[in-house]
Amino acid sequence: MSVPQPSAEQRGEQILAVFGTAFGELLAADPAAFRVKFRKMAASAFAFYRGTACLFYEDLRDSTDSGPYLDERTSRVWVHGDLHAENFGTYMDANGRLIFNVNDFDEAYVGPFTWDVQRFAASLALVGHAKALSDDQITELVQIYAAAYRERIHVLATGAKDDDVPPFMLDTADGALLGALRSARARTRFSLLDSMTEIRDYERRFSSGGGSIELDAATRYKILAAFDGYLETLPDSSLGRPDSYRVKDVVGRRGIGIGSAGLPSYNILLEGHSDALENDVIIYMKQAQTPAVSRHIADPAVRGYFQHEGHRTVISQRALQAAADPWLGWTELDGAGQLVAEVSPYAVDLDWSDIDDPEEIAAVVADLGRATATMHAAADDESGHSLVPFSTERAIDAAIAADEAGFAKLLVEFAHTYGARARADHQIFVDLFRNGRIPGL
Protein backbone atom coordinates (compact mmCIF):
# COMPACT_ATOMS: atom_id res chain seq x y z
CA MET A 1 0.00 0.00 0.00
CA SER A 2 1.33 3.42 -0.94
CA VAL A 3 0.39 5.77 1.89
CA PRO A 4 0.83 9.51 1.24
CA GLN A 5 3.25 11.25 3.58
CA PRO A 6 1.81 14.67 4.37
CA SER A 7 3.44 17.03 6.81
CA ALA A 8 2.61 16.63 10.50
CA GLU A 9 0.40 19.71 10.30
CA GLN A 10 -1.46 18.39 7.24
CA ARG A 11 -1.86 14.97 8.81
CA GLY A 12 -3.16 16.57 11.99
CA GLU A 13 -5.87 18.33 10.00
CA GLN A 14 -6.77 15.02 8.32
CA ILE A 15 -7.06 13.31 11.71
CA LEU A 16 -9.26 16.10 13.09
CA ALA A 17 -11.53 15.90 10.04
CA VAL A 18 -11.97 12.15 10.37
CA PHE A 19 -12.59 12.47 14.12
CA GLY A 20 -15.23 15.13 13.44
CA THR A 21 -17.15 12.76 11.16
CA ALA A 22 -16.77 9.68 13.36
CA PHE A 23 -17.05 11.15 16.85
CA GLY A 24 -18.48 14.66 16.49
CA GLU A 25 -22.06 14.02 17.57
CA LEU A 26 -21.17 11.75 20.49
CA LEU A 27 -18.34 14.01 21.60
CA ALA A 28 -20.64 17.03 21.70
CA ALA A 29 -23.09 15.05 23.84
CA ASP A 30 -20.49 13.77 26.31
CA PRO A 31 -17.10 15.56 26.19
CA ALA A 32 -16.01 14.05 29.52
CA ALA A 33 -16.30 10.52 28.14
CA PHE A 34 -14.11 11.44 25.19
CA ARG A 35 -11.49 13.03 27.40
CA VAL A 36 -11.21 9.62 29.09
CA LYS A 37 -11.21 7.82 25.74
CA PHE A 38 -8.51 10.07 24.29
CA ARG A 39 -6.30 9.79 27.38
CA LYS A 40 -6.45 6.02 27.01
CA MET A 41 -5.58 6.36 23.32
CA ALA A 42 -2.66 8.64 24.18
CA ALA A 43 -1.04 5.90 26.29
CA SER A 44 0.48 4.02 23.34
CA ALA A 45 0.49 3.72 19.57
CA PHE A 46 -1.45 0.47 19.88
CA ALA A 47 -4.14 2.08 22.05
CA PHE A 48 -4.39 4.88 19.49
CA TYR A 49 -4.73 2.33 16.68
CA ARG A 50 -7.46 0.48 18.60
CA GLY A 51 -9.53 3.63 18.88
CA THR A 52 -9.13 4.84 15.29
CA ALA A 53 -10.69 2.30 12.95
CA CYS A 54 -12.30 5.36 11.35
CA LEU A 55 -8.88 6.70 10.36
CA PHE A 56 -7.69 3.29 9.16
CA TYR A 57 -10.55 2.91 6.70
CA GLU A 58 -10.25 6.49 5.51
CA ASP A 59 -6.62 5.73 4.66
CA LEU A 60 -7.45 2.35 3.14
CA ARG A 61 -10.28 3.65 0.98
CA ASP A 62 -8.12 4.81 -1.90
CA SER A 63 -5.73 1.86 -1.79
CA THR A 64 -5.71 -0.41 -4.85
CA ASP A 65 -2.84 -2.64 -3.67
CA SER A 66 -4.92 -5.73 -2.95
CA GLY A 67 -3.50 -7.79 -5.79
CA PRO A 68 -5.85 -10.36 -7.31
CA TYR A 69 -7.53 -11.07 -3.98
CA LEU A 70 -10.64 -8.92 -4.32
CA ASP A 71 -13.41 -9.81 -6.73
CA GLU A 72 -17.19 -9.60 -6.70
CA ARG A 73 -17.41 -12.22 -3.95
CA THR A 74 -14.35 -11.65 -1.79
CA SER A 75 -15.21 -7.95 -1.65
CA ARG A 76 -18.55 -8.83 -0.09
CA VAL A 77 -18.07 -11.14 2.87
CA TRP A 78 -18.89 -10.70 6.54
CA VAL A 79 -15.92 -8.95 8.13
CA HIS A 80 -15.08 -8.19 11.73
CA GLY A 81 -14.25 -4.58 10.92
CA ASP A 82 -11.85 -3.98 13.83
CA LEU A 83 -9.61 -7.03 13.77
CA HIS A 84 -6.50 -6.36 15.83
CA ALA A 85 -4.29 -8.39 18.12
CA GLU A 86 -6.31 -7.62 21.27
CA ASN A 87 -9.78 -8.40 19.89
CA PHE A 88 -9.54 -12.09 20.74
CA GLY A 89 -10.70 -13.83 23.90
CA THR A 90 -13.04 -16.31 25.49
CA TYR A 91 -16.80 -16.67 25.61
CA MET A 92 -19.35 -19.26 26.73
CA ASP A 93 -21.23 -20.42 23.66
CA ALA A 94 -24.89 -21.40 23.42
CA ASN A 95 -23.94 -25.03 24.08
CA GLY A 96 -22.21 -24.23 27.37
CA ARG A 97 -18.69 -24.63 25.96
CA LEU A 98 -15.86 -22.22 26.67
CA ILE A 99 -14.46 -21.06 23.32
CA PHE A 100 -11.46 -18.89 22.44
CA ASN A 101 -12.12 -16.86 19.33
CA VAL A 102 -12.47 -13.41 17.88
CA ASN A 103 -14.55 -11.06 20.05
CA ASP A 104 -16.07 -7.53 20.02
CA PHE A 105 -18.24 -7.32 16.90
CA ASP A 106 -19.31 -3.67 17.22
CA GLU A 107 -17.63 -2.78 13.90
CA ALA A 108 -18.72 -5.88 11.94
CA TYR A 109 -20.12 -5.38 8.44
CA VAL A 110 -19.94 -6.74 4.91
CA GLY A 111 -16.84 -5.82 2.89
CA PRO A 112 -13.48 -7.02 1.53
CA PHE A 113 -11.90 -9.86 3.52
CA THR A 114 -8.45 -8.32 2.99
CA TRP A 115 -9.39 -5.35 5.19
CA ASP A 116 -9.61 -7.64 8.22
CA VAL A 117 -6.27 -9.35 7.65
CA GLN A 118 -4.55 -6.06 6.81
CA ARG A 119 -5.86 -4.42 9.98
CA PHE A 120 -4.61 -7.37 12.02
CA ALA A 121 -1.20 -7.34 10.30
CA ALA A 122 -0.65 -3.66 11.10
CA SER A 123 -1.63 -4.28 14.72
CA LEU A 124 0.93 -7.09 14.84
CA ALA A 125 3.61 -4.67 13.69
CA LEU A 126 2.63 -2.35 16.56
CA VAL A 127 2.74 -5.20 19.10
CA GLY A 128 6.13 -6.28 17.77
CA HIS A 129 7.54 -2.76 17.89
CA ALA A 130 6.31 -2.31 21.48
CA LYS A 131 8.11 -5.53 22.42
CA ALA A 132 11.31 -4.32 20.70
CA LEU A 133 11.21 -6.99 18.00
CA SER A 134 13.28 -6.32 14.89
CA ASP A 135 11.70 -5.61 11.53
CA ASP A 136 12.79 -9.07 10.37
CA GLN A 137 11.07 -10.68 13.37
CA ILE A 138 7.90 -8.70 12.67
CA THR A 139 8.06 -9.79 9.04
CA GLU A 140 8.30 -13.42 10.12
CA LEU A 141 5.31 -13.07 12.44
CA VAL A 142 3.15 -11.58 9.69
CA GLN A 143 4.23 -14.39 7.35
CA ILE A 144 3.25 -16.93 10.02
CA TYR A 145 -0.18 -15.30 10.37
CA ALA A 146 -0.68 -15.24 6.59
CA ALA A 147 0.36 -18.89 6.22
CA ALA A 148 -1.90 -20.07 9.06
CA TYR A 149 -4.84 -18.11 7.67
CA ARG A 150 -4.29 -19.45 4.18
CA GLU A 151 -3.83 -23.07 5.37
CA ARG A 152 -7.03 -23.01 7.46
CA ILE A 153 -9.08 -21.38 4.69
CA HIS A 154 -7.91 -24.06 2.28
CA VAL A 155 -8.76 -26.88 4.68
CA LEU A 156 -12.25 -25.46 5.22
CA ALA A 157 -12.76 -24.84 1.50
CA THR A 158 -11.95 -28.43 0.62
CA GLY A 159 -14.71 -29.84 2.78
CA ALA A 160 -13.14 -30.41 6.18
CA LYS A 161 -15.50 -31.73 8.83
CA ASP A 162 -15.99 -29.96 12.16
CA ASP A 163 -13.93 -32.66 13.89
CA ASP A 164 -10.99 -31.89 11.60
CA VAL A 165 -10.90 -28.21 12.60
CA PRO A 166 -12.37 -28.00 16.11
CA PRO A 167 -12.63 -24.59 17.80
CA PHE A 168 -10.11 -23.58 20.43
CA MET A 169 -11.49 -25.13 23.63
CA LEU A 170 -10.07 -26.42 26.90
CA ASP A 171 -9.17 -29.76 25.31
CA THR A 172 -7.87 -28.43 21.99
CA ALA A 173 -6.04 -25.16 22.80
CA ASP A 174 -2.57 -24.71 24.25
CA GLY A 175 -0.20 -21.93 25.26
CA ALA A 176 -1.65 -18.48 25.92
CA LEU A 177 -5.02 -19.47 24.46
CA LEU A 178 -5.36 -22.34 26.93
CA GLY A 179 -4.29 -19.96 29.70
CA ALA A 180 -7.13 -17.58 28.81
CA LEU A 181 -9.64 -20.45 28.73
CA ARG A 182 -8.48 -21.74 32.12
CA SER A 183 -8.73 -18.24 33.55
CA ALA A 184 -12.28 -17.97 32.21
CA ARG A 185 -13.20 -21.35 33.67
CA ALA A 186 -12.01 -20.25 37.10
CA ARG A 187 -14.51 -17.40 37.09
CA THR A 188 -18.04 -17.78 38.43
CA ARG A 189 -21.36 -16.12 37.86
CA PHE A 190 -21.67 -15.67 41.64
CA SER A 191 -18.47 -13.59 41.76
CA LEU A 192 -19.75 -11.35 38.98
CA LEU A 193 -23.10 -10.92 40.72
CA ASP A 194 -21.37 -10.23 44.02
CA SER A 195 -19.32 -7.44 42.43
CA MET A 196 -22.32 -5.66 40.89
CA THR A 197 -25.34 -6.47 43.07
CA GLU A 198 -26.54 -7.00 46.62
CA ILE A 199 -29.44 -8.81 48.26
CA ARG A 200 -32.09 -6.59 49.86
CA ASP A 201 -35.33 -7.93 51.35
CA TYR A 202 -34.59 -11.42 50.03
CA GLU A 203 -34.20 -10.19 46.44
CA ARG A 204 -31.15 -9.28 44.40
CA ARG A 205 -30.75 -5.66 43.27
CA PHE A 206 -27.97 -3.63 41.68
CA SER A 207 -25.58 -2.02 44.14
CA SER A 208 -25.27 1.75 44.19
CA GLY A 209 -22.04 3.39 43.09
CA GLY A 210 -19.40 1.75 40.96
CA GLY A 211 -20.52 3.60 37.87
CA SER A 212 -24.23 2.76 38.23
CA ILE A 213 -26.70 5.55 37.46
CA GLU A 214 -30.13 5.45 39.11
CA LEU A 215 -32.93 5.90 36.60
CA ASP A 216 -36.10 7.95 36.92
CA ALA A 217 -39.48 6.26 36.42
CA ALA A 218 -39.94 7.52 32.86
CA THR A 219 -36.54 6.26 31.71
CA ARG A 220 -37.07 2.93 33.43
CA TYR A 221 -40.41 2.53 31.63
CA LYS A 222 -38.73 3.16 28.28
CA ILE A 223 -36.02 0.60 29.04
CA LEU A 224 -38.60 -2.02 29.96
CA ALA A 225 -40.56 -1.33 26.76
CA ALA A 226 -37.35 -1.71 24.74
CA PHE A 227 -36.62 -4.93 26.65
CA ASP A 228 -39.98 -6.36 25.51
CA GLY A 229 -38.94 -5.61 21.93
CA TYR A 230 -35.60 -7.34 22.53
CA LEU A 231 -37.33 -10.57 23.59
CA GLU A 232 -38.92 -10.80 20.14
CA THR A 233 -35.47 -10.96 18.51
CA LEU A 234 -34.22 -13.98 20.45
CA PRO A 235 -34.17 -17.42 18.82
CA ASP A 236 -36.77 -19.89 20.05
CA SER A 237 -34.03 -21.99 21.62
CA SER A 238 -33.34 -19.16 24.08
CA LEU A 239 -36.92 -18.86 25.28
CA GLY A 240 -37.41 -22.21 26.99
CA ARG A 241 -38.28 -20.76 30.42
CA PRO A 242 -40.22 -17.46 30.27
CA ASP A 243 -39.54 -16.72 33.94
CA SER A 244 -35.84 -16.42 33.06
CA TYR A 245 -36.61 -13.00 31.61
CA ARG A 246 -38.34 -11.48 34.63
CA VAL A 247 -36.68 -8.10 35.21
CA LYS A 248 -35.53 -7.51 38.79
CA ASP A 249 -33.68 -4.21 38.42
CA VAL A 250 -32.34 -1.70 35.86
CA VAL A 251 -29.53 0.85 36.14
CA GLY A 252 -27.82 3.20 33.74
CA ARG A 253 -24.14 2.98 32.79
CA ARG A 254 -21.78 5.18 30.85
CA GLY A 255 -19.69 3.80 28.01
CA ILE A 256 -16.20 3.44 29.43
CA GLY A 257 -14.21 1.49 26.83
CA ILE A 258 -12.06 3.03 24.11
CA GLY A 259 -14.76 2.16 21.59
CA SER A 260 -17.80 2.95 23.75
CA ALA A 261 -17.18 6.54 24.81
CA GLY A 262 -20.34 8.60 24.91
CA LEU A 263 -22.66 5.70 24.13
CA PRO A 264 -25.51 5.42 26.65
CA SER A 265 -25.96 1.93 28.07
CA TYR A 266 -27.99 0.13 30.71
CA ASN A 267 -27.61 -3.01 32.82
CA ILE A 268 -30.65 -5.21 33.40
CA LEU A 269 -30.85 -7.85 36.13
CA LEU A 270 -32.89 -10.95 35.22
CA GLU A 271 -34.23 -13.97 37.09
CA GLY A 272 -32.13 -16.50 35.18
CA HIS A 273 -32.94 -20.17 34.71
CA SER A 274 -34.09 -20.85 38.28
CA ASP A 275 -35.38 -19.13 41.43
CA ALA A 276 -31.96 -19.46 43.07
CA LEU A 277 -30.39 -16.04 43.52
CA GLU A 278 -26.98 -17.26 42.37
CA ASN A 279 -28.45 -18.01 38.92
CA ASP A 280 -29.50 -14.43 38.20
CA VAL A 281 -28.22 -13.00 34.92
CA ILE A 282 -27.05 -9.49 34.02
CA ILE A 283 -27.46 -8.28 30.46
CA TYR A 284 -26.55 -4.91 28.97
CA MET A 285 -28.39 -2.73 26.48
CA LYS A 286 -26.03 -0.42 24.60
CA GLN A 287 -26.61 2.02 21.79
CA ALA A 288 -24.91 0.53 18.75
CA GLN A 289 -22.55 2.69 16.73
CA THR A 290 -22.09 3.23 13.02
CA PRO A 291 -19.22 0.95 11.95
CA ALA A 292 -16.27 2.77 10.42
CA VAL A 293 -16.09 0.38 7.49
CA SER A 294 -19.69 1.12 6.46
CA ARG A 295 -18.75 4.65 5.43
CA HIS A 296 -16.68 3.15 2.63
CA ILE A 297 -19.10 0.48 1.37
CA ALA A 298 -21.57 1.94 -1.10
CA ASP A 299 -23.54 -1.24 -1.89
CA PRO A 300 -27.24 -0.35 -1.33
CA ALA A 301 -28.12 -4.03 -0.82
CA VAL A 302 -25.84 -4.09 2.22
CA ARG A 303 -27.09 -0.82 3.66
CA GLY A 304 -30.72 -1.78 3.13
CA TYR A 305 -30.36 -5.16 4.80
CA PHE A 306 -30.18 -3.80 8.34
CA GLN A 307 -33.01 -2.21 10.31
CA HIS A 308 -30.56 -0.19 12.41
CA GLU A 309 -27.09 -0.51 13.93
CA GLY A 310 -28.24 -2.78 16.75
CA HIS A 311 -29.72 -5.22 14.23
CA ARG A 312 -26.56 -4.95 12.12
CA THR A 313 -24.28 -5.75 15.07
CA VAL A 314 -26.27 -8.81 16.16
CA ILE A 315 -26.79 -10.26 12.67
CA SER A 316 -23.08 -9.79 11.97
CA GLN A 317 -22.02 -11.45 15.22
CA ARG A 318 -24.39 -14.38 14.70
CA ALA A 319 -22.93 -14.81 11.22
CA LEU A 320 -19.29 -14.59 12.32
CA GLN A 321 -19.48 -16.48 15.61
CA ALA A 322 -20.77 -20.05 15.71
CA ALA A 323 -23.20 -20.78 18.58
CA ALA A 324 -23.17 -17.16 19.76
CA ASP A 325 -24.33 -15.86 23.16
CA PRO A 326 -27.94 -17.09 23.63
CA TRP A 327 -28.81 -13.72 25.21
CA LEU A 328 -27.68 -11.81 22.09
CA GLY A 329 -30.43 -9.67 20.54
CA TRP A 330 -31.39 -6.16 19.50
CA THR A 331 -34.04 -3.52 20.14
CA GLU A 332 -34.73 0.20 19.74
CA LEU A 333 -34.67 2.99 22.31
CA ASP A 334 -35.54 6.60 21.49
CA GLY A 335 -35.24 5.73 17.81
CA ALA A 336 -31.69 4.37 18.11
CA GLY A 337 -30.70 0.74 17.55
CA GLN A 338 -29.51 -1.10 20.64
CA LEU A 339 -27.28 -4.14 21.10
CA VAL A 340 -28.30 -6.47 23.96
CA ALA A 341 -26.05 -9.24 25.31
CA GLU A 342 -25.00 -10.88 28.56
CA VAL A 343 -22.50 -9.33 30.92
CA SER A 344 -20.62 -12.60 31.02
CA PRO A 345 -18.29 -13.74 33.79
CA TYR A 346 -16.55 -15.96 31.26
CA ALA A 347 -15.19 -13.25 28.97
CA VAL A 348 -11.38 -13.07 29.23
CA ASP A 349 -9.37 -11.12 26.66
CA LEU A 350 -6.04 -12.35 25.33
CA ASP A 351 -3.39 -10.65 27.47
CA TRP A 352 -0.24 -9.82 25.52
CA SER A 353 1.63 -8.34 28.49
CA ASP A 354 3.32 -11.63 29.42
CA ILE A 355 3.70 -13.02 25.89
CA ASP A 356 7.30 -12.00 25.22
CA ASP A 357 9.20 -15.08 24.03
CA PRO A 358 9.43 -14.96 20.19
CA GLU A 359 8.50 -18.64 19.87
CA GLU A 360 5.44 -18.19 22.06
CA ILE A 361 4.43 -15.06 20.14
CA ALA A 362 4.75 -17.01 16.88
CA ALA A 363 2.55 -19.85 18.20
CA VAL A 364 -0.13 -17.40 19.32
CA VAL A 365 -0.04 -15.54 16.00
CA ALA A 366 -0.50 -18.79 14.08
CA ASP A 367 -3.55 -19.65 16.18
CA LEU A 368 -5.01 -16.18 15.61
CA GLY A 369 -4.55 -16.68 11.87
CA ARG A 370 -6.54 -19.91 12.11
CA ALA A 371 -9.20 -18.21 14.22
CA THR A 372 -9.52 -15.42 11.64
CA ALA A 373 -9.99 -17.91 8.81
CA THR A 374 -12.57 -19.87 10.79
CA MET A 375 -14.49 -16.66 11.48
CA HIS A 376 -14.56 -15.71 7.79
CA ALA A 377 -15.65 -19.23 6.83
CA ALA A 378 -18.50 -19.30 9.36
CA ALA A 379 -20.34 -16.44 7.71
CA ASP A 380 -21.55 -17.71 4.35
CA ASP A 381 -24.42 -19.44 2.58
CA GLU A 382 -24.81 -21.87 5.49
CA SER A 383 -25.03 -19.24 8.25
CA GLY A 384 -28.73 -18.56 7.77
CA HIS A 385 -28.40 -15.08 6.27
CA SER A 386 -29.11 -14.16 2.66
CA LEU A 387 -26.69 -11.23 2.37
CA VAL A 388 -23.69 -13.48 1.59
CA PRO A 389 -25.25 -16.32 -0.43
CA PHE A 390 -22.07 -18.23 -1.29
CA SER A 391 -19.25 -20.17 0.34
CA THR A 392 -16.84 -17.53 1.60
CA GLU A 393 -14.05 -20.03 2.30
CA ARG A 394 -14.12 -21.32 -1.28
CA ALA A 395 -14.18 -17.80 -2.71
CA ILE A 396 -11.26 -16.66 -0.51
CA ASP A 397 -9.34 -19.87 -1.15
CA ALA A 398 -9.61 -19.43 -4.91
CA ALA A 399 -8.56 -15.78 -4.70
CA ILE A 400 -5.44 -16.53 -2.64
CA ALA A 401 -4.57 -19.48 -4.90
CA ALA A 402 -4.23 -17.01 -7.80
CA ASP A 403 -1.10 -15.59 -6.11
CA GLU A 404 0.03 -17.65 -3.14
CA ALA A 405 3.32 -15.87 -2.52
CA GLY A 406 1.84 -12.44 -3.00
CA PHE A 407 -0.64 -12.82 -0.14
CA ALA A 408 1.99 -12.86 2.59
CA LYS A 409 3.96 -10.16 0.75
CA LEU A 410 0.89 -7.91 0.69
CA LEU A 411 0.39 -8.27 4.44
CA VAL A 412 4.07 -7.81 5.31
CA GLU A 413 4.38 -4.61 3.29
CA PHE A 414 1.15 -3.25 4.72
CA ALA A 415 2.10 -4.16 8.29
CA HIS A 416 5.39 -2.24 8.18
CA THR A 417 4.04 0.73 6.25
CA TYR A 418 0.87 1.25 8.22
CA GLY A 419 2.48 0.35 11.53
CA ALA A 420 4.94 3.20 10.97
CA ARG A 421 2.07 5.48 9.94
CA ALA A 422 0.14 4.64 13.13
CA ARG A 423 3.15 5.34 15.34
CA ALA A 424 3.64 8.74 13.70
CA ASP A 425 -0.10 9.47 13.90
CA HIS A 426 -0.08 8.64 17.59
CA GLN A 427 2.48 11.33 18.29
CA ILE A 428 0.55 13.84 16.16
CA PHE A 429 -2.64 12.95 18.03
CA VAL A 430 -0.98 13.38 21.44
CA ASP A 431 0.24 16.83 20.42
CA LEU A 432 -3.24 17.79 19.17
CA PHE A 433 -4.86 16.57 22.38
CA ARG A 434 -2.41 18.05 24.88
CA ASN A 435 -2.46 21.42 23.11
CA GLY A 436 -6.25 21.70 23.06
CA ARG A 437 -6.60 21.33 19.29
CA ILE A 438 -9.48 18.80 19.32
CA PRO A 439 -12.78 20.73 18.96
CA GLY A 440 -15.28 20.27 21.75
CA LEU A 441 -12.80 19.22 24.46
Salt bridges, closest charged atoms under 4 A:
GLU9 OE2 - ARG437 NH2 3.46
GLU13 OE2 - ARG437 NH2 2.90
ASP30 OD2 - ARG254 NH1 3.15
GLU58 OE2 - ARG61 NH2 2.87
GLU58 OE1 - HIS296 NE2 3.82
ASP59 OD2 - ARG11 NH2 2.69
ASP62 OD1 - ARG61 NE 3.68
ASP82 OD2 - HIS84 NE2 3.89
ASP82 OD1 - ARG119 NE 2.80
GLU86 OE1 - ARG50 NH1 2.99
ASP93 OD2 - ARG97 NE 3.08
ASP106 OD2 - LYS286 NZ 2.83
ASP116 OD2 - HIS376 NE2 2.82
GLU198 OE2 - ARG200 NH1 2.58
GLU203 OE2 - ARG246 NH2 3.35
GLU203 OE1 - LYS248 NZ 2.83
ASP249 OD1 - ARG220 NH1 3.59
GLU271 OE1 - ARG246 NH2 2.52
GLU271 OE1 - LYS248 NZ 3.71
ASP275 OD1 - ARG241 NH2 3.63
ASP280 OD2 - ARG204 NE 3.29
ASP280 OD2 - LYS248 NZ 2.81
ASP299 OD2 - ARG76 NH1 2.86
GLU309 OE1 - ARG312 NE 2.98
ASP334 OD1 - LYS222 NZ 3.04
GLU342 OE2 - ARG189 NH1 2.44
ASP356 OD1 - LYS131 NZ 2.81
ASP367 OD1 - ARG370 NH1 2.72
ASP397 OD1 - ARG150 NH1 2.55
ASP397 OD1 - HIS154 ND1 2.99
GLU404 OE2 - ARG150 NH2 2.81
GLU413 OE2 - LYS409 NZ 2.71
ASP425 OD2 - ARG11 NH2 2.68
ASP425 OD1 - ARG421 NH2 2.99
